[in-house]
Amino acid sequence: MKLIIHGGFFSESSQTHNTKTAKQNSLKNIAQRSFEYLQNHTAEETAVFAVSLLEDDELFNAGKGSQIQRDGKIRMSASLMSGETQKFSGVINIQQVKNPILIAASLMQEDDRVLGGEGAKKYAADHGVEDFSPEIPQRRTEYEEKIKNGGLGTVGCVVLDSKGRLAAATSTGGKGFELVGRISDSATVAGNYANKACAVSCTGVGEDIVSNATAAKIVTRVTDGMDISRAFEKTFAELKEIDGFAGAIGIDAAGNFYHKDSHPTMVFASFDGQHFDVFE
């Protein structure tokens, strides 16, 4: 059993040592809690649990603390993919909910598994999800002062459970100041993908990740027999060709971890019950 989580790039407008340390400490705590949860839950359930904890932490750009779009509103996206069933579910540009990933998880049981905008919000309301404002004062101040930090705090988790099942979950609050209706990579297979061979979650500039089909490429290459490290390196070499900005975490079916970022400011953590690492 293994898991790895990420909190995106260290890109807050108040880039202080204290903020970075706080993010690292939060990741360590969430990784440990999630690994404990994994003892009695599936990879899919654990990925959702971990990402929901990250959404609840306003240090990260997902759920509470999400970025504000150009029209002054917050719209969030999240997705879940099971390596075992190879089903993908997600919500795109959903508003006024606490945990987008929980709604994505609920959609796993539906025939229509990816919903956007008003439809996603109606589905949430129909299933008892109460209205919740994810806005925090810092984001409103940034918006009013037109401070752009690129929204690079997307969160994610990849998990391998005791039965060898893999899963990936990713959630984001967007870039901030984006055009209304803009869709990120987080609720697409470019940013979140898993099968029986590998699971990958991405963070960074969504347009670059989509252009490079980052998560899907890595997983496909591992499926075709490439070592996970080579799959990451080749995919990021292709990302470099378009001057892309991204980071990714992954686990393969053998339990091998790998992580890679185009700019060395990504914050993430891994835990396998014996070894704990926090990266930066």
Accessible surface in RSA format (square Angstrom, percent):
REM  Atomic radii and reference values for relative SASA: ProtOr
REM  Chains: A
REM  Algorithm: Lee & Richards
REM  Probe-radius: 1.40
REM  Slices: 20
REM RES _ NUM      All-atoms   Total-Side   Main-Chain    Non-polar    All polar
REM                ABS   REL    ABS   REL    ABS   REL    ABS   REL    ABS   REL
RES MET A   1    75.35  39.0  37.76  25.0  37.59  89.5  36.85  31.3  38.50  51.0
RES LYS A   2    58.49  28.5  58.49  35.9   0.00   0.0  22.72  20.4  35.77  38.1
RES LEU A   3     0.00   0.0   0.00   0.0   0.00   0.0   0.00   0.0   0.00   0.0
RES ILE A   4     0.56   0.3   0.56   0.4   0.00   0.0   0.56   0.4   0.00   0.0
RES ILE A   5     0.00   0.0   0.00   0.0   0.00   0.0   0.00   0.0   0.00   0.0
RES HIS A   6     0.00   0.0   0.00   0.0   0.00   0.0   0.00   0.0   0.00   0.0
RES GLY A   7     0.00   0.0   0.00   N/A   0.00   0.0   0.00   0.0   0.00   0.0
RES GLY A   8     0.00   0.0   0.00   N/A   0.00   0.0   0.00   0.0   0.00   0.0
RES PHE A   9     0.87   0.4   0.87   0.5   0.00   0.0   0.87   0.5   0.00   0.0
RES PHE A  10    21.71  10.9  16.85  10.4   4.86  12.6  16.85  10.2   4.86  13.9
RES SER A  11    12.58  10.6  10.10  13.5   2.48   5.7   9.31  19.8   3.27   4.6
RES GLU A  12     7.48   4.3   7.30   5.5   0.17   0.4   4.00   7.7   3.48   2.8
RES SER A  13    50.79  42.9  12.84  17.1  37.95  87.4  14.98  31.9  35.82  50.2
RES SER A  14    53.91  45.6  44.99  60.0   8.91  20.5  44.46  94.7   9.45  13.2
RES GLN A  15   113.52  63.5  81.56  59.6  31.96  76.1  18.67  39.7  94.85  71.9
RES THR A  16    65.70  46.7  59.41  60.2   6.29  15.0  62.38  83.8   3.32   5.0
RES HIS A  17   144.26  78.8 130.36  90.6  13.89  35.5  96.24  99.2  48.01  55.9
RES ASN A  18   117.45  81.0 110.83 107.1   6.62  15.9  27.43  66.0  90.02  87.0
RES THR A  19    25.43  18.1  21.47  21.8   3.95   9.4  10.58  14.2  14.85  22.4
RES LYS A  20    47.38  23.1  47.38  29.1   0.00   0.0  16.60  14.9  30.78  32.8
RES THR A  21    46.23  32.9  46.16  46.8   0.07   0.2  43.17  58.0   3.06   4.6
RES ALA A  22    36.71  33.8  29.13  45.0   7.58  17.2  34.22  48.2   2.49   6.6
RES LYS A  23     0.00   0.0   0.00   0.0   0.00   0.0   0.00   0.0   0.00   0.0
RES GLN A  24    30.10  16.8  29.52  21.6   0.58   1.4   7.38  15.7  22.72  17.2
RES ASN A  25    89.68  61.8  83.92  81.1   5.76  13.9  25.21  60.7  64.48  62.3
RES SER A  26    17.32  14.6   9.92  13.2   7.40  17.0  13.80  29.4   3.53   4.9
RES LEU A  27     0.00   0.0   0.00   0.0   0.00   0.0   0.00   0.0   0.00   0.0
RES LYS A  28   101.80  49.7 101.80  62.5   0.00   0.0  44.23  39.8  57.56  61.3
RES ASN A  29    78.14  53.9  72.53  70.1   5.61  13.5  23.68  57.0  54.46  52.6
RES ILE A  30     6.94   4.0   6.94   5.2   0.00   0.0   6.94   5.0   0.00   0.0
RES ALA A  31     0.00   0.0   0.00   0.0   0.00   0.0   0.00   0.0   0.00   0.0
RES GLN A  32    82.43  46.1  82.43  60.2   0.00   0.0   9.28  19.8  73.15  55.5
RES ARG A  33   106.42  44.7 103.02  52.5   3.40   8.1  27.14  37.1  79.28  48.0
RES SER A  34     0.00   0.0   0.00   0.0   0.00   0.0   0.00   0.0   0.00   0.0
RES PHE A  35    20.01  10.0  20.01  12.4   0.00   0.0  20.01  12.1   0.00   0.0
RES GLU A  36   102.43  58.8  94.21  71.3   8.22  19.6  40.90  79.1  61.53  50.2
RES TYR A  37    63.66  29.7  54.69  31.1   8.97  23.3  37.34  28.1  26.32  32.4
RES LEU A  38     2.05   1.1   0.00   0.0   2.05   5.2   0.00   0.0   2.05   5.5
RES GLN A  39    83.76  46.8  57.84  42.3  25.92  61.7  35.44  75.4  48.32  36.6
RES ASN A  40   127.85  88.2  96.77  93.5  31.08  74.8  29.82  71.8  98.03  94.8
RES HIS A  41    67.85  37.1  53.29  37.0  14.57  37.3  37.07  38.2  30.78  35.8
RES THR A  42    39.85  28.3  39.85  40.4   0.00   0.0  37.45  50.3   2.40   3.6
RES ALA A  43     1.08   1.0   0.96   1.5   0.12   0.3   0.96   1.4   0.12   0.3
RES GLU A  44    48.59  27.9  47.30  35.8   1.29   3.1  13.43  26.0  35.16  28.7
RES GLU A  45    81.19  46.6  74.87  56.6   6.31  15.0  30.90  59.8  50.28  41.1
RES THR A  46     0.00   0.0   0.00   0.0   0.00   0.0   0.00   0.0   0.00   0.0
RES ALA A  47     0.00   0.0   0.00   0.0   0.00   0.0   0.00   0.0   0.00   0.0
RES VAL A  48    14.69   9.7  14.69  13.3   0.00   0.0  14.69  12.8   0.00   0.0
RES PHE A  49    47.78  23.9  44.15  27.3   3.63   9.4  47.71  28.9   0.07   0.2
RES ALA A  50     0.00   0.0   0.00   0.0   0.00   0.0   0.00   0.0   0.00   0.0
RES VAL A  51     0.00   0.0   0.00   0.0   0.00   0.0   0.00   0.0   0.00   0.0
RES SER A  52    13.78  11.6  13.78  18.4   0.00   0.0   4.09   8.7   9.69  13.6
RES LEU A  53    22.92  12.8  20.03  14.3   2.88   7.2  20.39  14.3   2.52   6.8
RES LEU A  54     0.00   0.0   0.00   0.0   0.00   0.0   0.00   0.0   0.00   0.0
RES GLU A  55     0.13   0.1   0.00   0.0   0.13   0.3   0.00   0.0   0.13   0.1
RES ASP A  56    56.96  39.9  40.51  40.3  16.45  38.9  20.20  47.5  36.76  36.7
RES ASP A  57    32.53  22.8  26.82  26.7   5.71  13.5  14.36  33.8  18.17  18.1
RES GLU A  58    78.73  45.2  73.81  55.8   4.92  11.7  22.20  42.9  56.52  46.1
RES LEU A  59    50.66  28.2  45.77  32.7   4.89  12.3  49.52  34.8   1.14   3.1
RES PHE A  60     0.00   0.0   0.00   0.0   0.00   0.0   0.00   0.0   0.00   0.0
RES ASN A  61     0.71   0.5   0.71   0.7   0.00   0.0   0.71   1.7   0.00   0.0
RES ALA A  62     0.00   0.0   0.00   0.0   0.00   0.0   0.00   0.0   0.00   0.0
RES GLY A  63     0.00   0.0   0.00   N/A   0.00   0.0   0.00   0.0   0.00   0.0
RES LYS A  64    74.44  36.3  74.43  45.7   0.02   0.0  22.41  20.2  52.04  55.4
RES GLY A  65     0.00   0.0   0.00   N/A   0.00   0.0   0.00   0.0   0.00   0.0
RES SER A  66     0.00   0.0   0.00   0.0   0.00   0.0   0.00   0.0   0.00   0.0
RES GLN A  67    10.53   5.9  10.53   7.7   0.00   0.0   0.08   0.2  10.45   7.9
RES ILE A  68     4.53   2.6   1.39   1.0   3.13   7.5   1.39   1.0   3.13   8.5
RES GLN A  69     1.85   1.0   1.85   1.4   0.00   0.0   0.12   0.2   1.74   1.3
RES ARG A  70   132.72  55.7 121.20  61.8  11.52  27.4  51.69  70.6  81.03  49.1
RES ASP A  71    64.97  45.5  33.08  32.9  31.89  75.4  36.46  85.8  28.51  28.4
RES GLY A  72    17.05  21.0   0.00   N/A  17.05  21.0   7.05  19.3  10.01  22.4
RES LYS A  73   107.40  52.4 103.91  63.8   3.48   8.3  54.22  48.8  53.18  56.6
RES ILE A  74    14.12   8.0   7.00   5.2   7.11  17.1   7.00   5.0   7.11  19.3
RES ARG A  75    25.01  10.5  22.23  11.3   2.78   6.6   2.47   3.4  22.54  13.7
RES MET A  76     0.42   0.2   0.00   0.0   0.42   1.0   0.42   0.4   0.00   0.0
RES SER A  77     4.19   3.5   3.82   5.1   0.37   0.8   0.80   1.7   3.39   4.7
RES ALA A  78     0.00   0.0   0.00   0.0   0.00   0.0   0.00   0.0   0.00   0.0
RES SER A  79     0.00   0.0   0.00   0.0   0.00   0.0   0.00   0.0   0.00   0.0
RES LEU A  80     0.25   0.1   0.25   0.2   0.00   0.0   0.25   0.2   0.00   0.0
RES MET A  81     8.92   4.6   8.92   5.9   0.00   0.0   8.92   7.6   0.00   0.0
RES SER A  82     4.48   3.8   4.42   5.9   0.06   0.1   0.17   0.4   4.31   6.0
RES GLY A  83     0.05   0.1   0.00   N/A   0.05   0.1   0.05   0.1   0.00   0.0
RES GLU A  84    82.92  47.6  73.14  55.3   9.78  23.3  23.27  45.0  59.64  48.7
RES THR A  85    79.82  56.8  51.73  52.4  28.09  67.0  58.00  77.9  21.82  33.0
RES GLN A  86    95.48  53.4  76.27  55.7  19.21  45.7  15.51  33.0  79.97  60.7
RES LYS A  87    85.64  41.8  85.44  52.4   0.19   0.5  38.26  34.4  47.38  50.5
RES PHE A  88    28.72  14.4  24.60  15.2   4.11  10.7  24.60  14.9   4.11  11.8
RES SER A  89     0.00   0.0   0.00   0.0   0.00   0.0   0.00   0.0   0.00   0.0
RES GLY A  90     0.00   0.0   0.00   N/A   0.00   0.0   0.00   0.0   0.00   0.0
RES VAL A  91     0.03   0.0   0.03   0.0   0.00   0.0   0.03   0.0   0.00   0.0
RES ILE A  92    27.19  15.5  27.19  20.3   0.00   0.0  27.19  19.6   0.00   0.0
RES ASN A  93    18.30  12.6  17.23  16.7   1.06   2.6   6.29  15.1  12.00  11.6
RES ILE A  94     0.04   0.0   0.00   0.0   0.04   0.1   0.04   0.0   0.00   0.0
RES GLN A  95    56.87  31.8  56.01  40.9   0.86   2.1   9.60  20.4  47.27  35.8
RES GLN A  96    76.67  42.9  76.23  55.7   0.44   1.1  25.53  54.3  51.14  38.8
RES VAL A  97     0.21   0.1   0.21   0.2   0.00   0.0   0.21   0.2   0.00   0.0
RES LYS A  98    93.19  45.5  92.88  57.0   0.31   0.7  39.83  35.9  53.35  56.8
RES ASN A  99    16.66  11.5  12.69  12.3   3.97   9.5   2.09   5.0  14.57  14.1
RES PRO A 100     0.00   0.0   0.00   0.0   0.00   0.0   0.00   0.0   0.00   0.0
RES ILE A 101     0.00   0.0   0.00   0.0   0.00   0.0   0.00   0.0   0.00   0.0
RES LEU A 102    88.11  49.1  81.14  58.0   6.96  17.5  81.56  57.3   6.54  17.6
RES ILE A 103     4.98   2.8   3.33   2.5   1.65   4.0   4.98   3.6   0.00   0.0
RES ALA A 104     0.00   0.0   0.00   0.0   0.00   0.0   0.00   0.0   0.00   0.0
RES ALA A 105    24.52  22.5  19.10  29.5   5.42  12.3  19.30  27.2   5.21  13.8
RES SER A 106    42.40  35.8  31.22  41.7  11.18  25.8  28.66  61.0  13.75  19.3
RES LEU A 107     0.81   0.5   0.81   0.6   0.00   0.0   0.81   0.6   0.00   0.0
RES MET A 108     9.15   4.7   5.38   3.6   3.77   9.0   2.67   2.3   6.48   8.6
RES GLN A 109   150.83  84.3 116.27  85.0  34.57  82.3  51.28 109.2  99.55  75.5
RES GLU A 110    62.58  35.9  57.08  43.2   5.50  13.1   6.92  13.4  55.66  45.4
RES ASP A 111   141.63  99.2 114.63 114.1  27.00  63.9  32.14  75.6 109.49 109.2
RES ASP A 112   105.89  74.2  98.28  97.8   7.61  18.0  25.78  60.7  80.12  79.9
RES ARG A 113    70.37  29.5  64.29  32.8   6.07  14.5   5.66   7.7  64.71  39.2
RES VAL A 114    66.85  44.0  43.44  39.3  23.41  56.4  43.44  37.7  23.41  63.5
RES LEU A 115    43.86  24.4  40.89  29.3   2.97   7.5  43.86  30.8   0.00   0.0
RES GLY A 116    38.50  47.5   0.00   N/A  38.50  47.5  18.17  49.8  20.33  45.5
RES GLY A 117    27.60  34.0   0.00   N/A  27.60  34.0  24.72  67.8   2.88   6.4
RES GLU A 118   157.90  90.7 146.79 111.1  11.11  26.5  63.64 123.1  94.26  77.0
RES GLY A 119    38.26  47.2   0.00   N/A  38.26  47.2  30.88  84.7   7.38  16.5
RES ALA A 120     0.03   0.0   0.00   0.0   0.03   0.1   0.03   0.0   0.00   0.0
RES LYS A 121    44.22  21.6  44.22  27.1   0.00   0.0  34.66  31.2   9.56  10.2
RES LYS A 122   132.89  64.8 127.26  78.1   5.63  13.4 101.67  91.5  31.22  33.3
RES TYR A 123    26.59  12.4  22.84  13.0   3.75   9.8  25.37  19.1   1.22   1.5
RES ALA A 124     0.51   0.5   0.01   0.0   0.51   1.1   0.51   0.7   0.00   0.0
RES ALA A 125    54.00  49.6  36.46  56.3  17.53  39.9  37.58  52.9  16.42  43.5
RES ASP A 126    93.09  65.2  55.81  55.5  37.28  88.2  24.36  57.3  68.73  68.5
RES HIS A 127    99.69  54.5  68.00  47.3  31.69  81.1  59.30  61.1  40.38  47.0
RES GLY A 128    62.46  77.0   0.00   N/A  62.46  77.0  38.59 105.9  23.87  53.5
RES VAL A 129    52.45  34.5  41.09  37.2  11.35  27.4  46.11  40.1   6.34  17.2
RES GLU A 130   146.85  84.3 132.84 100.5  14.01  33.4  52.81 102.2  94.04  76.8
RES ASP A 131   105.09  73.6  78.16  77.8  26.93  63.7  28.04  66.0  77.05  76.8
RES PHE A 132    63.08  31.6  57.55  35.6   5.54  14.4  63.05  38.2   0.03   0.1
RES SER A 133    65.92  55.7  49.97  66.7  15.95  36.7  36.09  76.8  29.83  41.8
RES PRO A 134     1.07   0.8   1.07   1.0   0.00   0.0   1.07   0.9   0.00   0.0
RES GLU A 135    64.30  36.9  44.95  34.0  19.34  46.1  10.18  19.7  54.11  44.2
RES ILE A 136     8.35   4.7   7.27   5.4   1.08   2.6   8.35   6.0   0.00   0.0
RES PRO A 137   112.48  82.0 104.74  95.5   7.74  28.1 111.34  91.9   1.14   7.1
RES GLN A 138    69.36  38.8  61.03  44.6   8.33  19.8  34.72  73.9  34.64  26.3
RES ARG A 139     4.74   2.0   3.09   1.6   1.65   3.9   1.10   1.5   3.64   2.2
RES ARG A 140    67.27  28.2  67.27  34.3   0.00   0.0  30.66  41.9  36.61  22.2
RES THR A 141    64.09  45.6  63.08  63.9   1.01   2.4  36.93  49.6  27.16  41.1
RES GLU A 142     6.38   3.7   6.38   4.8   0.00   0.0   6.13  11.8   0.26   0.2
RES TYR A 143    48.38  22.6  45.16  25.7   3.21   8.4  26.49  19.9  21.89  27.0
RES GLU A 144   121.08  69.5  90.63  68.6  30.45  72.5  35.64  68.9  85.44  69.8
RES GLU A 145   110.21  63.3  83.35  63.1  26.86  64.0  38.55  74.6  71.66  58.5
RES LYS A 146   158.76  77.5 141.59  86.9  17.17  40.9  94.96  85.5  63.80  68.0
RES ILE A 147    61.87  35.2  55.33  41.2   6.54  15.8  59.26  42.7   2.61   7.1
RES LYS A 148   146.76  71.6 114.48  70.2  32.28  76.8  66.09  59.5  80.67  85.9
RES ASN A 149    20.02  13.8   4.48   4.3  15.54  37.4  12.84  30.9   7.18   6.9
RES GLY A 150    31.26  38.6   0.00   N/A  31.26  38.6  27.59  75.7   3.67   8.2
RES GLY A 151     4.08   5.0   0.00   N/A   4.08   5.0   0.84   2.3   3.24   7.3
RES LEU A 152    18.87  10.5  18.39  13.2   0.48   1.2  18.39  12.9   0.48   1.3
RES GLY A 153     0.89   1.1   0.00   N/A   0.89   1.1   0.00   0.0   0.89   2.0
RES THR A 154     5.61   4.0   5.61   5.7   0.00   0.0   0.91   1.2   4.70   7.1
RES VAL A 155     0.00   0.0   0.00   0.0   0.00   0.0   0.00   0.0   0.00   0.0
RES GLY A 156     0.00   0.0   0.00   N/A   0.00   0.0   0.00   0.0   0.00   0.0
RES CYS A 157     0.00   0.0   0.00   0.0   0.00   0.0   0.00   0.0   0.00   0.0
RES VAL A 158     0.00   0.0   0.00   0.0   0.00   0.0   0.00   0.0   0.00   0.0
RES VAL A 159     0.00   0.0   0.00   0.0   0.00   0.0   0.00   0.0   0.00   0.0
RES LEU A 160    15.72   8.8  15.72  11.2   0.00   0.0  15.72  11.0   0.00   0.0
RES ASP A 161     4.80   3.4   1.31   1.3   3.49   8.3   1.31   3.1   3.49   3.5
RES SER A 162    87.69  74.1  51.20  68.3  36.49  84.1  31.37  66.8  56.32  78.9
RES LYS A 163   157.37  76.8 124.09  76.1  33.28  79.2  79.74  71.8  77.63  82.7
RES GLY A 164    40.35  49.8   0.00   N/A  40.35  49.8  24.33  66.8  16.03  35.9
RES ARG A 165    63.11  26.5  61.78  31.5   1.33   3.2  19.01  26.0  44.10  26.7
RES LEU A 166     3.20   1.8   0.04   0.0   3.17   8.0   0.04   0.0   3.17   8.5
RES ALA A 167     0.35   0.3   0.35   0.5   0.00   0.0   0.35   0.5   0.00   0.0
RES ALA A 168     0.00   0.0   0.00   0.0   0.00   0.0   0.00   0.0   0.00   0.0
RES ALA A 169     0.00   0.0   0.00   0.0   0.00   0.0   0.00   0.0   0.00   0.0
RES THR A 170     0.00   0.0   0.00   0.0   0.00   0.0   0.00   0.0   0.00   0.0
RES SER A 171     0.00   0.0   0.00   0.0   0.00   0.0   0.00   0.0   0.00   0.0
RES THR A 172     5.01   3.6   5.01   5.1   0.00   0.0   1.66   2.2   3.34   5.1
RES GLY A 173     0.08   0.1   0.00   N/A   0.08   0.1   0.00   0.0   0.08   0.2
RES GLY A 174     6.97   8.6   0.00   N/A   6.97   8.6   6.69  18.4   0.28   0.6
RES LYS A 175    66.09  32.2  63.27  38.8   2.82   6.7  22.62  20.4  43.46  46.3
RES GLY A 176     9.51  11.7   0.00   N/A   9.51  11.7   0.91   2.5   8.60  19.3
RES PHE A 177    24.87  12.4  22.35  13.8   2.53   6.6  22.63  13.7   2.25   6.4
RES GLU A 178     8.99   5.2   2.65   2.0   6.34  15.1   7.81  15.1   1.18   1.0
RES LEU A 179   116.78  65.0 114.26  81.7   2.51   6.3 114.36  80.3   2.42   6.5
RES VAL A 180    82.85  54.5  56.15  50.8  26.69  64.3  56.15  48.8  26.69  72.4
RES GLY A 181    41.47  51.1   0.00   N/A  41.47  51.1  27.76  76.2  13.71  30.7
RES ARG A 182    35.97  15.1  22.79  11.6  13.18  31.4  28.50  38.9   7.48   4.5
RES ILE A 183    95.61  54.4  76.13  56.7  19.48  47.0  76.13  54.8  19.48  52.9
RES SER A 184     8.50   7.2   6.88   9.2   1.62   3.7   7.00  14.9   1.50   2.1
RES ASP A 185     5.44   3.8   5.44   5.4   0.00   0.0   0.00   0.0   5.44   5.4
RES SER A 186     0.48   0.4   0.48   0.6   0.00   0.0   0.00   0.0   0.48   0.7
RES ALA A 187     4.74   4.4   0.16   0.2   4.58  10.4   0.16   0.2   4.58  12.1
RES THR A 188    38.48  27.4  34.27  34.7   4.21  10.0  38.48  51.7   0.00   0.0
RES VAL A 189    67.01  44.1  65.74  59.5   1.27   3.1  65.74  57.1   1.27   3.5
RES ALA A 190     7.79   7.2   7.56  11.7   0.22   0.5   7.71  10.9   0.08   0.2
RES GLY A 191     0.00   0.0   0.00   N/A   0.00   0.0   0.00   0.0   0.00   0.0
RES ASN A 192     0.00   0.0   0.00   0.0   0.00   0.0   0.00   0.0   0.00   0.0
RES TYR A 193    46.47  21.7  46.47  26.4   0.00   0.0   9.91   7.4  36.56  45.1
RES ALA A 194     0.00   0.0   0.00   0.0   0.00   0.0   0.00   0.0   0.00   0.0
RES ASN A 195    15.89  11.0  15.89  15.4   0.00   0.0   1.30   3.1  14.58  14.1
RES LYS A 196   122.97  60.0 112.21  68.8  10.77  25.6  61.75  55.6  61.22  65.2
RES ALA A 197    24.66  22.7  19.48  30.1   5.18  11.8  22.94  32.3   1.72   4.6
RES CYS A 198     0.00   0.0   0.00   0.0   0.00   0.0   0.00   0.0   0.00   0.0
RES ALA A 199     0.00   0.0   0.00   0.0   0.00   0.0   0.00   0.0   0.00   0.0
RES VAL A 200     0.00   0.0   0.00   0.0   0.00   0.0   0.00   0.0   0.00   0.0
RES SER A 201     0.00   0.0   0.00   0.0   0.00   0.0   0.00   0.0   0.00   0.0
RES CYS A 202     0.05   0.0   0.00   0.0   0.05   0.1   0.00   0.0   0.05   0.1
RES THR A 203     0.76   0.5   0.00   0.0   0.76   1.8   0.76   1.0   0.00   0.0
RES GLY A 204     8.00   9.9   0.00   N/A   8.00   9.9   0.00   0.0   8.00  17.9
RES VAL A 205    38.96  25.6  38.71  35.0   0.25   0.6  38.96  33.9   0.00   0.0
RES GLY A 206     2.48   3.1   0.00   N/A   2.48   3.1   1.46   4.0   1.02   2.3
RES GLU A 207    73.83  42.4  68.16  51.6   5.67  13.5  62.68 121.2  11.14   9.1
RES ASP A 208    30.09  21.1  29.99  29.9   0.09   0.2   0.09   0.2  29.99  29.9
RES ILE A 209     0.00   0.0   0.00   0.0   0.00   0.0   0.00   0.0   0.00   0.0
RES VAL A 210    73.93  48.6  63.90  57.8  10.03  24.2  63.90  55.5  10.03  27.2
RES SER A 211    86.58  73.2  45.99  61.4  40.59  93.5  25.29  53.8  61.30  85.9
RES ASN A 212     5.12   3.5   3.03   2.9   2.09   5.0   2.09   5.0   3.03   2.9
RES ALA A 213    36.23  33.3  36.23  55.9   0.00   0.0  36.23  51.0   0.00   0.0
RES THR A 214     0.00   0.0   0.00   0.0   0.00   0.0   0.00   0.0   0.00   0.0
RES ALA A 215     0.00   0.0   0.00   0.0   0.00   0.0   0.00   0.0   0.00   0.0
RES ALA A 216    19.96  18.4  19.57  30.2   0.39   0.9  19.96  28.1   0.00   0.0
RES LYS A 217    61.12  29.8  56.93  34.9   4.19  10.0  42.94  38.7  18.17  19.4
RES ILE A 218     0.00   0.0   0.00   0.0   0.00   0.0   0.00   0.0   0.00   0.0
RES VAL A 219     0.00   0.0   0.00   0.0   0.00   0.0   0.00   0.0   0.00   0.0
RES THR A 220    68.03  48.4  65.89  66.8   2.14   5.1  50.09  67.3  17.94  27.1
RES ARG A 221    41.76  17.5  40.63  20.7   1.13   2.7  14.61  20.0  27.15  16.5
RES VAL A 222    18.43  12.1  10.72   9.7   7.71  18.6  10.72   9.3   7.71  20.9
RES THR A 223    72.00  51.2  46.83  47.5  25.17  60.0  47.64  64.0  24.36  36.8
RES ASP A 224   115.89  81.2  77.85  77.5  38.04  89.9  31.38  73.9  84.50  84.3
RES GLY A 225    66.75  82.3   0.00   N/A  66.75  82.3  35.21  96.6  31.55  70.7
RES MET A 226    42.18  21.8  32.56  21.6   9.62  22.9  36.88  31.4   5.30   7.0
RES ASP A 227    75.60  53.0  62.49  62.2  13.12  31.0  32.44  76.4  43.16  43.0
RES ILE A 228     6.26   3.6   5.06   3.8   1.20   2.9   5.06   3.6   1.20   3.3
RES SER A 229    35.11  29.7  35.03  46.7   0.08   0.2  20.04  42.7  15.07  21.1
RES ARG A 230   149.11  62.6 145.53  74.2   3.57   8.5  52.55  71.8  96.55  58.5
RES ALA A 231     0.00   0.0   0.00   0.0   0.00   0.0   0.00   0.0   0.00   0.0
RES PHE A 232     0.00   0.0   0.00   0.0   0.00   0.0   0.00   0.0   0.00   0.0
RES GLU A 233    70.86  40.7  66.25  50.1   4.60  11.0  40.27  77.9  30.59  25.0
RES LYS A 234    96.90  47.3  90.50  55.5   6.40  15.2  50.86  45.8  46.04  49.0
RES THR A 235     0.00   0.0   0.00   0.0   0.00   0.0   0.00   0.0   0.00   0.0
RES PHE A 236    10.90   5.5   5.90   3.7   5.00  13.0   6.27   3.8   4.63  13.3
RES ALA A 237    56.03  51.5  45.65  70.4  10.38  23.6  52.19  73.5   3.84  10.2
RES GLU A 238    37.48  21.5  34.31  26.0   3.17   7.5  18.99  36.7  18.50  15.1
RES LEU A 239     0.65   0.4   0.65   0.5   0.00   0.0   0.65   0.5   0.00   0.0
RES LYS A 240   168.34  82.1 154.13  94.6  14.20  33.8 100.15  90.1  68.18  72.6
RES GLU A 241   144.54  83.0 104.05  78.7  40.49  96.4  45.94  88.9  98.59  80.5
RES ILE A 242    85.27  48.5  60.61  45.2  24.66  59.4  68.97  49.7  16.30  44.2
RES ASP A 243   128.76  90.2 112.05 111.5  16.71  39.5  33.10  77.9  95.66  95.4
RES GLY A 244     4.30   5.3   0.00   N/A   4.30   5.3   0.00   0.0   4.30   9.6
RES PHE A 245    43.64  21.8  43.64  27.0   0.00   0.0  43.64  26.5   0.00   0.0
RES ALA A 246     0.00   0.0   0.00   0.0   0.00   0.0   0.00   0.0   0.00   0.0
RES GLY A 247     0.00   0.0   0.00   N/A   0.00   0.0   0.00   0.0   0.00   0.0
RES ALA A 248     0.00   0.0   0.00   0.0   0.00   0.0   0.00   0.0   0.00   0.0
RES ILE A 249     0.00   0.0   0.00   0.0   0.00   0.0   0.00   0.0   0.00   0.0
RES GLY A 250     0.00   0.0   0.00   N/A   0.00   0.0   0.00   0.0   0.00   0.0
RES ILE A 251     0.00   0.0   0.00   0.0   0.00   0.0   0.00   0.0   0.00   0.0
RES ASP A 252    14.38  10.1  14.38  14.3   0.00   0.0   3.56   8.4  10.81  10.8
RES ALA A 253    52.96  48.7  34.77  53.7  18.19  41.4  35.07  49.4  17.90  47.4
RES ALA A 254    86.05  79.1  45.20  69.8  40.85  92.9  56.86  80.1  29.19  77.3
RES GLY A 255     2.52   3.1   0.00   N/A   2.52   3.1   2.19   6.0   0.33   0.7
RES ASN A 256    72.16  49.8  67.95  65.7   4.21  10.1  13.62  32.8  58.53  56.6
RES PHE A 257    59.19  29.6  39.97  24.8  19.22  50.0  39.97  24.2  19.22  55.0
RES TYR A 258    56.55  26.4  54.42  31.0   2.12   5.5  35.39  26.6  21.16  26.1
RES HIS A 259    65.33  35.7  57.63  40.1   7.69  19.7  38.97  40.2  26.35  30.7
RES LYS A 260    64.34  31.4  61.13  37.5   3.21   7.6  23.43  21.1  40.92  43.6
RES ASP A 261    35.44  24.8  23.20  23.1  12.25  29.0   1.26   3.0  34.19  34.1
RES SER A 262    43.92  37.1  11.51  15.4  32.41  74.7  19.29  41.1  24.63  34.5
RES HIS A 263    74.79  40.9  74.61  51.9   0.18   0.5  47.30  48.7  27.49  32.0
RES PRO A 264   112.56  82.0  98.51  89.8  14.05  51.1  99.36  82.0  13.20  82.1
RES THR A 265    52.09  37.1  51.85  52.6   0.24   0.6  46.68  62.7   5.41   8.2
RES MET A 266     0.11   0.1   0.00   0.0   0.11   0.3   0.00   0.0   0.11   0.1
RES VAL A 267     0.00   0.0   0.00   0.0   0.00   0.0   0.00   0.0   0.00   0.0
RES PHE A 268     4.44   2.2   4.44   2.8   0.00   0.0   4.44   2.7   0.00   0.0
RES ALA A 269     0.00   0.0   0.00   0.0   0.00   0.0   0.00   0.0   0.00   0.0
RES SER A 270     1.76   1.5   1.76   2.3   0.00   0.0   0.21   0.4   1.55   2.2
RES PHE A 271    29.94  15.0  29.94  18.5   0.00   0.0  29.94  18.1   0.00   0.0
RES ASP A 272    34.68  24.3  20.82  20.7  13.85  32.8   2.91   6.8  31.77  31.7
RES GLY A 273    37.59  46.4   0.00   N/A  37.59  46.4   9.36  25.7  28.23  63.2
RES GLN A 274   156.68  87.6 120.48  88.1  36.20  86.2  39.45  84.0 117.23  88.9
RES HIS A 275   118.64  64.8 113.71  79.0   4.93  12.6  81.46  84.0  37.17  43.3
RES PHE A 276    52.61  26.3  26.17  16.2  26.43  68.8  26.17  15.9  26.43  75.7
RES ASP A 277    65.99  46.2  62.49  62.2   3.49   8.3   6.90  16.2  59.08  58.9
RES VAL A 278    54.37  35.8  23.24  21.0  31.13  75.0  23.24  20.2  31.13  84.4
RES PHE A 279    57.65  28.8  54.16  33.5   3.50   9.1  57.65  35.0   0.00   0.0
RES GLU A 280   114.88  66.0  82.15  62.2  32.73  77.9  26.15  50.6  88.73  72.4
END  Absolute sums over single chains surface
CHAIN  1 A    11334.8       9176.8       2158.0       5828.4       5506.4
END  Absolute sums over all chains
TOTAL         11334.8       9176.8       2158.0       5828.4       5506.4
